[in-house]
Amino acid sequence: QVQLVESGGGLVQPGGSLRLSCAASGIMLSIYVMGWYRQAPGKQRELVATITDGGSTNYADSVKGRFTISRDNAKSTVYLQMNSLKPEDTAVYYCHADKTDWWGTVVDYWGQGTQVTVSS
């Protein structure tokens, strides 16, 4: 059984910070590419950040310099540190795990999401 469980969301004022956590169970986290996505009201889900098994990171232009993705394989957890939050960051944030084998077979999993609201 595989589960990704997000936590750490909530209400924060513009300019504030939050740290999201994604706890994985049922998989060996070290062999997965991990990512954070978000979906704002009335908009499609978009990629926020990814981190590979080797620790390489990528970010959406809208969050570069403000958000940091990291992973702790020993704790089977991935994090998203969000600083200098803006109202446009308001969304449901989803954790994602992705693995592709030698033959190109893809296996991926999604968490259920955690709400982040940036408002005064």
N, C-alpha and C positions, 0 to 999 in steps of 0.2 A: 504494500500500500504506500503510495506517494502522496505527500501533503506539503504544500507551501503555505505558510501562515504569516501574513503581514501584521505588523503592529507599529505603534508610534505616531499614528496620525492624530489630527485634532485641529483645534482652532488656534490660529496665531495671528498677531498683528503684522502688517507690512513691515519689512525689515528684520523680522524675527527669524528664528531657526527652529528646525525640527530634525530629528534623526529617525528614519524609518528602519525597521528590521524585518527580515524575511527568514524565518526558521524553516529549514527543510528536513523532512523525515522520509525514510524509505528509499533514499538515493545516496550514492557516494558523491557528495557535492564537488569534490576536487576535479572530477572529469566533466563537469558541465560548464557551459557558458551561461552566466547569470545576467539578468537584465531587469531594469525597472521601466515600466510603461505607465502612462497616465491617460485618463479620459475625462475631459472637462464636459460640463453640461452642454448638450447640443452639438458636440464635436466627436470625431472619430478617435479611437485609441492611437496614441503616438509613442514612439520610442523616446525614452529619456536618457538612459545610460546603459552600457553593457560592460562586463568585465569577463575576460576569458579565463580558462584554467591556468594560463601562464601569467595572469595578472595585468594584461593589457586592457586599457579602458578606452571607451568612446562615449561622447556626450552629444546630445542635441545642441545646436547653436544657441538656443534660447536659454540653456542652463549652464553653459560653459563659464567657469570662473566662480560659480555660485554653489553648484552641487558636486559632491564627491561620492563615487561608488567604491565600495571596498568589500572584501570577503574574508571570512575566518573559517577555513575548511575544518579545523579542529572542532569548532562550535557548530558546524553545519549551518552557518548564518551568513547572509549578505546584508549590507547596510547601504543606506542612502542618506548622507548628511546634506541637508538643505539649508543654506544660509541666504541672507538678503532676500527673503521671500517676497514675492509680489502677488497682487490679487490675481493676475493671470496664471499663477501656479496652482490655483484652486482646481482640484480634480480628485478623482479616485485613482490611487496609485496601486499598480499591480506588479507583483513579483513574477518572474519568468525564468525557467530553467530549460536549457537546450543542449542536446547531445547528438552528434552525427558520427556514425561509425565509418570504418574503412570503405564500406560499400555504398555509402551515401544514405543509409537509413537514418531518418530523423525521428527522435523522440523528444517531446517537449511537454512541459507542465506549467500550469498557471495557478497563482493564488487567487483568493476571492476578493482582494482589494482592501485598502484602508483609505478613509476620507481625509483629505487635507483641505482646510479652508483658510484662506488668507484674507482677513477683513478687519477693519477698524470698527 
